[in-house]
Amino acid sequence: MSEIVGLIREVVITGDTKEILVEINKDFAESLVENMEVSINGHVAAIRDINENRFKTDLTAIMLQSEELDSLIYGSEVSINL
């Protein structure tokens, strides 16, 4: 599993969940297609809507109980494990 840094490029809050758009280095973009889930700051999430070096994922209410996920805003850096 490769650990890389991702940047949050969009956050959409819907009720008690968040949808985030994460951008990673283009060198790792091919790995997104191979993996349908990633670890974001230590929390496993399914990925969807892959577009080049960006992907979307949903953070559930349970996941957002973690301060490091709940506090994510545009421009935040996250640790991604593919």
NORZI-V531309 format. One record per backbone hydrogen bond with DSSP energy under -1.0 kcal/mol. NH is the residue of the N-H (numbers start at 1). CO is the residue of the C=O. E is the energy in kcal/mol with one decimal. If there is no record, write none. Layout:
# NORZI-V531309
((NH | CO | E) (NH | CO | E))
This chain:
# NORZI-V531309
((4 | 80 | -2.9) (6 | 78 | -2.9) (7 | 23 | -2.5) (8 | 76 | -2.5) (9 | 21 | -3.2) (12 | 19 | -2.9) (14 | 17 | -2.2) (17 | 14 | -1.8) (18 | 59 | -2.0) (19 | 12 | -2.8) (20 | 57 | -2.7) (21 | 10 | -2.2) (22 | 55 | -3.1) (23 | 7 | -2.8) (24 | 53 | -2.8) (28 | 25 | -1.9) (29 | 26 | -1.0) (32 | 29 | -1.2) (34 | 30 | -1.0) (35 | 31 | -1.6) (38 | 45 | -2.5) (39 | 81 | -2.0) (40 | 43 | -3.1) (41 | 79 | -2.9) (43 | 40 | -1.8) (45 | 38 | -2.9) (47 | 36 | -2.2) (48 | 56 | -2.4) (51 | 54 | -2.8) (54 | 51 | -1.6) (55 | 22 | -2.0) (56 | 48 | -2.8) (57 | 20 | -1.9) (59 | 18 | -3.7) (64 | 60 | -2.3) (65 | 62 | -1.2) (66 | 63 | -1.7) (69 | 66 | -1.2) (70 | 66 | -2.7) (71 | 67 | -2.0) (72 | 69 | -1.4) (75 | 8 | -3.2) (76 | 73 | -2.3) (78 | 6 | -2.6) (80 | 4 | -3.3) (81 | 39 | -2.1) (82 | 2 | -2.2))
